[in-house]
Amino acid sequence: MTDTRTVHTVGPSGAFASLSAAITAASPGDVIQVQPGLYRESLVIDKDLEITGSGRTRTSS
């Protein structure tokens, strides 16, 4: 079986500057990778997503 999930990257060198923009663009089942940084946002996650970060000491909200 082929993995057809899209990976959306949030951060300084990512395609998205904010988590909310990446969540809006993502389809159910996609992956959002969060680069190190501070992200001050209120989020509504209304679909099944996998959200991964660079580690607790490097990514915060």
N, C-alpha and C positions, 0 to 999 in steps of 0.2 A: 504494500500500500504506500502511495506517495504522500508526503506531507505537503499539503497545499496552503498551509498557514502563511500569512504575510507577517514579516517582522517590521515593526515601526520603532524607530529609535528617537528618543527624546533627549535633548541636551545640546551643548554648544556645537558639537560636530554632527548632530543628528538631523534628520529631516524635519523634526518638530521641536519648537522651543518650549512647548507646554504639554503637560500630560493631557489636559482636556482636549487639545487639538488632535492628539494622537488617538484618544478614545473615540472622538467623533469620526475620524477617518477609518478606524478599524472595523472589520467585520467580525461577527461572532467566531470565536476560536483563534483569532489572531494573537500574536505575541507583541507586547510593548516592552522594549528594553530601555531602562532609565539610566542615563550616564550620571556620573558624580555631579552633585550640585544641590542647591536648595530650591525647592519648588513650593511656592506658597499659593495654593489653589484650593478651591472647594470643588470636589469631584462628584459626578454622578456616573456610576458605572452601571449601565443598563443592558449589558450583554455579557456573554461568557468570554472572558479574556484571560490570558496568562500575562501577568506583569512581573518583570524581574528587574532587580536593581543591582548596583555595583557593590552592595554590601552596606550594612547598617551604619558603619562609621563614615561612609562616603556619600550616601544619599539620604536626604531627610525631607519631611514635608511639614 
